[in-house]
Amino acid sequence: MDVSSKIRAGRRWLAGPEPWPARRTAGECVLAAVLALLAAGTQELTGSAGLVQFATAVAVAVLSLLRRRLPATVLVVSGGAAGELAGFGPLLIVAGWSAGRRIPGAGKALAAFTASCVLNIVVAAASELPRFSPLSLIMFSTLYFLATTVVPGLASRYWTQRRTLLHALQDHNAQLLRERAMVAGQARLRERQRIAQDMHDSLGHQLALISVHTGALEVDPALTDRQREGVGVLRDASVAAMHELREVVGILRDGVERDDATAPGLPPAEDPHPAARGAAGIEGLVAAARAAGNTVELRCAGSRRPLAAAADHAAYRIVQEALTNAYKHAPGAAITVELRYEPDSLVVEIANGPAPADPGDVVSGGQGLTGLRERARLVGGMVHAGRTDGGGFRVAGVLPYGADGLAPGTGAAPLVDVEDDFRQQSPAVPLGNGGQVMDWTVVQRELAMSGGRGSRSSGVVLGCGIAVAALVLLVVAGGFGLFFLAGSAERGMIDPSDYEAVKVGASEEKVRDSLPDGDSFMTSGLKDKGPARPEGSECLVLASSEFGESLAAEPVFRFCFRDGKLIEKKSYDVVQ
């Protein structure tokens, strides 16, 4: 395995279950570098050596990169290290946010945060116990952990759960839309089947009677040849109407064209228009129009290509409707039918010249062209109709070869319109880097969705309530801590002016009355540091209210008593 493959594998391992694109990689590296610089700067302020600063910065950078893959481990390690090294403080905030977001299950998250808190307190107590009392160490370490880790973790956890809920609701709404569309489609199909049955029962019977009677009349010896020819045309028209009726019934019932739509009770040889269900039947329409005495010219351009069943039928209907309109509105006018097979679609154009005479009153339903436009729209095409410059009329349709605009296998328009799709209106926001951080089942369990009918927002409300309660507790504890800190400072600190006012040789009782008793955590561990005490003396050590030359050096005042008098006072710095 080459170096680049190892790097890619390592990046995939660090990313965990979520994708980690180049943009995220750059962001994680920048964040690790910033945390490392903050750690090094914090350690320098606390007086650490250069090697400790470098080691802390490197450890913080590595743990920052690992926090996505090992959130619980990084949280525990950061909590323990922050008890000893202040440079891990910024990392602890980020680790708490990541752990709250990525640890599945409330029990596991609680265990990880508890272990980190306990380890932080133990390490802090081990390093600071000589200077501070155990109670003060526990209190301040707990406050510190609550403020820097628990609150960000809770906020991150329930913010992530809210996004998971939103994502699940969007999926659920999309599923409801699909189910609603399926129900509507089934209702339409049942209605189409009912209409098809009515058409078959009523019109089919009447057309069959017309066909039988015209067939009997055609063989009547009393008819002349011209009359017999006219009756034959009527019979052919009735048979063709029966074919088309059966085809329409098949479309209404199944949503697709039928290939075996032959007239009931007639052999295939008696079908006057065997290909009258598509573009191939257009030549038959033109031939029938010519036989009726109309001047019709048919032009074809391009290589013939097959069309989808619905589009093929639409081409036939466009020509049929346009020829019918030409017969009615411009009788005797020359008609041109043109079929152009373009690279991506079939263009059907029917144009007629102006009418030689006034056609008079024409009976028209007014829905023919509207129906053509709807038929073409359903197959992804279009129809245009309008008058030409010479006073004639033109109908043109564009029909695609494929069925891209159709619902798969239905021959109908898509069941769910784009503008009615919730996923189009409110796209799901990718969580993290494009994937869910928490499992939906984990969120359901944590938010106590009893019986599957609980409110999904109750978990978010619960999380916000816990976060608010933690903040209130933090404020109360912080106020108590400030009060305790002020009292401890009053009992363990004096100003340099008070130190100067005390004179050597004064009585011990008078000096002690003018000074604090020194019973404070601020003076813990200071008595054993500094210069040697005078032999047989008892000393009072107090901290200075002013800062020293560096954060690592703490100014201290010491007063030593023997035989009821102040025999020595010293001012010196204690290096922590």
Summary of the structure (lengths in Angstrom):
residues: 576
radius of gyration: 46.2
end to end distance: 50.8
largest distance: 161.4
contacts: 1751
relative contact order: 0.08
helix: 59%
strand: 11%
